[in-house]
Amino acid sequence: MPQLQIHNTESRTKETFTPLRPDEVRLYVCGPTVYDLAHVGNARPVVVFDSFVRLLRGLYGTVIYVRNITDIEDKIIDRAHELGITIAALTADTTDAFHADMAALGALPPDHEPRATDYVDGMIAMTEALVAKGHAYAADGHVLFDTTSMADYGVFSKRSQKELIAGARVEVAPYKRNATDFVLWKPSDDQQPGWDSPWGKGRPGWHLECSVMSEALLGETFDIHGGGIDLVFPHHQNEIAQSTCAHDGAAFANYWMHNGHVTVAGEKMSKSLGNFLTVHELLDEFPGEAIRLTLLSAHYRQPLDFTKDAIAESRRTLDKWYRAIGDAAAAELPEAVMNALCDDLNTPKAIAEMHRLSDQAMAGDGSAAASLKAVGQVIGLLQATPEAWFQGEGGDDDLSAAAIDGLIEQRRQARADKDFATSDRIRDELAAQGIILEDGAGGTTWRRS
């Protein structure tokens, strides 16, 4: 069994992974801020770390996977006001949509999915501890982390002082001692969600939320922290500052993993740029597995230029693979694939091996078909039966499976009666609606084109 290698963002090098406990891995990944539908860029870390967790579960006895829901954030407040609905209604609807979309991409639920609103008491307690230890200060209803109190602030993100100031997502305010200081707690007015605290009614800062939720479920120090590359600074840098200073220098996470951006024509996909594709919209055109395969087609640390043409190609690839596996049962994971995945989750190399196995299986190699299915299981592909894949429900205007089966029976009877004109008409009508019939010794089967 190869040793798992991880590219650790903190060291900028690939390292051999050694868990804190030999038979358990604890992993935290930053989840969605639930104010709008998830776009493909939001989906990439979900799919990447879902595949990684599947691998970890095959390597270690227990994996505790935590992915949070951010349901306190100014974007949420603004969006609810814009729509004229309550924050509770917005976050509930958006969370439900997120769960449905990610399930359609084959992502398994995390072991824990904490919501920020359930951990505010812990956020107040951590803020109090930071103030007491001289790492934070109250000013004008706010509590801010004093970045000068941490000697190596900025080292994790490899930012100079100038870059730290330029990139800090905090407003310029006269009550701040230093330009890089960031908010732990902010005041709330009567129109904003708020909780009673030693500093008045208010709400936590975004960075604080993940520090508290990860500690509550994984402990002060855990194995792996993951997220998108855009979170390295300021979010993850500030999580480290809060957590290590609150716990007198104790390590926060031992390994850090970050996936690259999803791009459109070379430009980062984002809501602010308006160049995004939502998962919800794409699922109207493509099966979730095709979107998942597209997201795994590039190495997770590299940028991924995402197009509908790429998803269509992934769908054609999956058509081929489903034909190749037939009714094969999964075998042991091939050594070449295990080596690839243990080399910093090299999914492109694993997918290349799937292409090779598919070619062998199509040539009649049953063991290759079983191996192909095994690879699919570990990265969340080939999860349906070939029949279900090819006979998927289709869109709202498409024929149902029962209607198609009824027409096939009519065609069978027409053929038995030697009414070939009717038989051909039914076949052509089905073909016009994207239903392909395949006649064989065992009868007629069908699939959607």
MONOR-V225274 format. One record per residue. N is the residue number from 1. SS is DSSP state (a for helix, b for strand, c for the rest). PHI is phi in radians with two decimals (* if undefined). PSI is psi in whole degrees, 0 to 359 (999 if undefined). Layout:
BEGIN
n ss phi psi
N SS PHI PSI
N SS PHI PSI
END
This chain:
BEGIN
n ss phi psi
1 c * 122
2 c -1.20 154
3 c -1.40 141
4 c -1.29 128
5 b -1.93 134
6 b -2.22 134
7 b -1.37 111
8 b -1.54 116
9 c -1.02 327
10 c -1.12 318
11 c -1.65 347
12 c 1.06 28
13 b -2.39 162
14 b -1.47 130
15 b -2.22 152
16 b -1.26 128
17 c -1.41 127
18 c -2.22 111
19 c -1.21 156
20 c -1.07 324
21 b -2.09 134
22 c -1.07 332
23 c -2.00 20
24 b -2.62 138
25 b -2.13 131
26 b -1.98 125
27 b -2.32 134
28 b -2.17 132
29 b -2.24 132
30 c -1.16 128
31 c -1.72 195
32 c -1.40 152
33 b -1.63 115
34 c -1.57 77
35 c -2.13 351
36 c -2.82 172
37 c -1.11 147
38 c -1.29 133
39 b -1.68 177
40 a -1.08 325
41 a -1.08 323
42 a -1.19 328
43 a -1.33 334
44 a -1.03 311
45 a -1.11 329
46 a -1.09 312
47 a -1.22 317
48 a -1.03 309
49 a -1.36 338
50 a -1.11 316
51 a -1.12 321
52 a -1.14 318
53 a -1.13 321
54 a -1.03 318
55 a -1.13 313
56 a -1.02 321
57 a -1.19 337
58 a -1.44 344
59 a -1.77 332
60 c -2.24 159
61 c -1.13 314
62 b -2.38 138
63 b -2.22 126
64 b -1.87 109
65 b -1.89 120
66 b -2.04 128
67 b -2.35 122
68 c -1.52 167
69 b -2.04 119
70 b -1.53 108
71 c -2.07 18
72 c -2.25 113
73 c -3.01 150
74 a -1.11 329
75 a -1.08 324
76 a -1.18 315
77 a -1.03 313
78 a -1.14 319
79 a -1.17 317
80 a -1.08 319
81 a -1.12 318
82 a -1.08 321
83 a -1.50 347
84 c 1.26 33
85 c -2.22 169
86 c -1.31 156
87 a -1.07 320
88 a -1.07 318
89 a -1.16 317
90 a -1.08 310
91 a -1.19 325
92 a -1.16 312
93 a -1.14 317
94 a -1.21 323
95 a -1.12 316
96 a -1.06 318
97 a -1.14 319
98 a -1.05 312
99 a -1.04 316
100 a -1.12 317
101 a -1.13 316
102 a -1.23 326
103 a -1.10 322
104 a -1.13 335
105 c -1.51 5
106 c 1.43 14
107 c -1.42 128
108 c -1.33 151
109 c -1.12 147
110 c -1.20 166
111 c -1.18 326
112 b -2.39 140
113 c -2.30 76
114 c -1.19 145
115 b -1.89 136
116 a -0.96 323
117 a -1.09 341
118 a -1.53 357
119 c -2.20 21
120 a -1.13 322
121 a -1.01 319
122 a -1.16 327
123 a -1.21 321
124 a -1.12 318
125 a -1.11 318
126 a -1.15 321
127 a -1.10 317
128 a -1.06 319
129 a -1.12 319
130 a -1.16 322
131 a -1.12 314
132 a -1.08 329
133 c -1.61 4
134 c 1.44 15
135 c -1.74 356
136 b -2.58 161
137 b -2.57 150
138 b -1.61 140
139 b -2.76 120
140 c 0.96 45
141 c 1.43 352
142 b -1.78 160
143 b -2.16 128
144 b -2.12 146
145 b -1.39 131
146 c -1.53 101
147 a -1.16 338
148 a -1.30 348
149 a -1.39 351
150 c -2.00 112
151 c -1.05 325
152 c -1.88 28
153 c -1.09 129
154 c 1.72 346
155 c -1.15 317
156 c -0.99 314
157 c -1.50 358
158 c 0.99 42
159 c -1.84 141
160 c -1.33 168
161 a -1.04 320
162 a -1.10 318
163 a -1.18 324
164 a -1.08 318
165 a -1.18 315
166 a -1.17 326
167 a -1.67 353
168 c -1.12 129
169 c -1.55 58
170 c -2.36 147
171 c -1.26 148
172 c -1.27 123
173 c -2.47 143
174 c -1.16 339
175 c -1.45 356
176 c -1.45 135
177 c -1.29 323
178 c -2.32 148
179 c -1.06 331
180 c -1.57 354
181 c -1.06 143
182 b -2.20 160
183 b -1.41 130
184 b -1.70 324
185 b -2.54 139
186 b -2.32 150
187 b -1.26 152
188 c -2.09 139
189 c -1.56 186
190 c -1.18 341
191 c -1.64 358
192 c -1.99 150
193 c -1.11 142
194 c -2.71 157
195 b -2.28 148
196 c -1.19 139
197 c -2.62 171
198 c -1.07 346
199 c -1.92 14
200 c 1.75 180
201 c -1.16 131
202 b -2.94 193
203 b -2.56 157
204 b -1.34 158
205 c -1.35 156
206 a -1.02 315
207 a -1.07 321
208 a -1.08 326
209 a -1.01 311
210 a -1.20 325
211 a -1.03 317
212 a -1.32 317
213 a -1.17 320
214 a -1.14 319
215 a -1.13 319
216 a -1.09 326
217 a -1.84 340
218 a -2.17 349
219 c 1.73 172
220 c -1.05 321
221 c -2.18 130
222 b -2.35 181
223 b -1.38 303
224 b -2.34 135
225 b -2.07 131
226 b -2.23 169
227 b 2.86 183
228 b -1.32 155
229 a -1.07 333
230 a -1.22 350
231 a -1.58 352
232 a -0.94 313
233 a -2.39 132
234 a -1.65 349
235 a -1.05 305
236 a -1.28 326
237 a -1.01 318
238 a -1.33 328
239 a -1.04 314
240 a -1.05 315
241 a -1.03 310
242 a -1.08 309
243 a -1.22 315
244 a -1.19 323
245 a -1.29 327
246 a -1.19 334
247 c -2.03 35
248 c 0.95 41
249 c 1.60 359
250 c -1.07 141
251 c -1.04 148
252 c -1.60 288
253 b -2.17 142
254 b -1.42 333
255 b -2.37 144
256 b -2.18 129
257 b -2.16 134
258 b -2.35 130
259 b -1.51 154
260 c -1.34 171
261 c -1.20 153
262 b -1.61 131
263 b -2.08 159
264 b -2.21 116
265 c 0.93 39
266 c 1.45 359
267 b -1.93 138
268 b -0.94 133
269 c -1.33 128
270 c -2.78 157
271 c -1.17 324
272 c -1.15 329
273 c -1.52 347
274 c 1.24 17
275 c -1.89 30
276 c -1.73 156
277 c -2.05 123
278 b -1.40 148
279 a -1.06 320
280 a -0.99 315
281 a -1.20 319
282 a -1.12 327
283 c -1.19 343
284 c -1.28 340
285 c -1.91 330
286 c -2.36 151
287 c -1.21 148
288 a -1.02 326
289 a -1.12 327
290 a -1.19 323
291 a -1.15 317
292 a -1.06 313
293 a -1.04 321
294 a -1.09 319
295 a -1.18 335
296 a -1.65 358
297 c -1.28 337
298 c -1.88 155
299 c -1.05 139
300 c -1.02 333
301 c -1.47 350
302 c -1.65 155
303 c -1.07 150
304 b -2.22 113
305 b -1.45 118
306 c -1.88 126
307 c -2.40 159
308 a -1.16 329
309 a -1.08 323
310 a -1.16 322
311 a -1.16 319
312 a -1.06 321
313 a -1.15 321
314 a -1.09 322
315 a -1.12 318
316 a -1.13 323
317 a -1.10 316
318 a -1.15 325
319 a -0.97 314
320 a -1.13 315
321 a -1.14 320
322 a -1.14 323
323 a -1.13 324
324 a -1.24 323
325 a -1.36 333
326 c 0.91 231
327 c -1.85 25
328 c -1.14 144
329 c -1.56 148
330 c -1.11 139
331 c -1.75 193
332 c -1.19 149
333 c -1.16 128
334 c -1.04 145
335 a -1.04 321
336 a -1.09 323
337 a -1.27 317
338 a -1.05 319
339 a -1.08 319
340 a -1.14 313
341 a -1.23 328
342 a -1.34 350
343 b -1.64 73
344 c 0.97 45
345 c 0.89 61
346 c -1.45 79
347 a -1.19 326
348 a -1.03 322
349 a -1.21 322
350 a -1.13 321
351 a -1.18 323
352 a -1.07 321
353 a -1.17 326
354 a -1.12 321
355 a -1.07 317
356 a -1.13 316
357 a -1.12 322
358 a -1.07 316
359 a -1.06 318
360 a -1.16 319
361 a -1.14 321
362 a -1.15 338
363 c -1.52 5
364 c 1.80 9
365 c -1.48 103
366 a -1.14 325
367 a -1.19 327
368 a -1.16 322
369 a -1.08 318
370 a -1.16 322
371 a -1.19 321
372 a -1.05 317
373 a -1.14 323
374 a -1.12 320
375 a -1.12 317
376 a -1.00 319
377 a -1.07 320
378 a -1.36 340
379 a -2.01 13
380 c 1.39 29
381 c -2.06 168
382 c 0.95 43
383 c -1.51 343
384 c -1.67 172
385 c -1.42 155
386 a -0.95 321
387 a -1.08 314
388 a -1.14 323
389 a -1.10 312
390 a -1.39 342
391 c -1.97 30
392 c -0.93 161
393 c -1.09 333
394 c 1.29 191
395 c -1.47 179
396 c -1.08 329
397 c -1.59 0
398 c -1.49 157
399 c -1.12 143
400 c -1.34 164
401 a -1.07 321
402 a -1.12 320
403 a -1.14 320
404 a -1.12 315
405 a -1.06 324
406 a -1.13 319
407 a -1.19 324
408 a -1.13 323
409 a -1.16 320
410 a -1.07 319
411 a -1.15 320
412 a -1.06 317
413 a -1.16 321
414 a -1.08 319
415 a -1.15 320
416 a -1.11 327
417 c -1.50 4
418 c 1.05 30
419 c -1.65 76
420 a -1.24 336
421 a -1.12 315
422 a -1.17 319
423 a -1.00 313
424 a -1.17 323
425 a -1.10 316
426 a -1.11 316
427 a -1.05 315
428 a -1.20 321
429 a -1.12 319
430 a -1.14 319
431 a -1.08 323
432 a -1.14 337
433 c -1.77 16
434 c 1.43 20
435 b -1.89 118
436 b -1.75 125
437 b -1.68 142
438 b -2.29 112
439 b -1.53 133
440 b -2.53 181
441 c -1.07 330
442 c -1.57 6
443 b 2.05 199
444 b -1.84 129
445 b -1.99 165
446 b -2.46 160
447 b -2.66 154
448 b -1.42 140
449 c -1.34 999
END
